[in-house]
Amino acid sequence: MLEVLVRNRGKLITHRRLLAEVWGPKHLSETNYLRVYMATLRRKLEDDPARPRHLITEPGMGYRFDP
């Protein structure tokens, strides 16, 4: 998940695209995967996971990596 976001830094990656690239096309409706893994990444990588500076959520759309 992090690799996809970093490869596309600054660009919005939709929920569907992220699910397809990381877990495959059979998991396109499993948005709970994204929330769980994003929370884990933020706890590991962000200085303040409650106020992320790099792993940005675009509500209702997807995620973006902002270096």
Secondary structure, 3 states (H helix, E strand, C coil): CHHHHHHCCCCCEEHHHHHHHHHCHHHCCCHHHHHHHHHHHHHHHCCCCCCCCCEEEECCCEEEECC
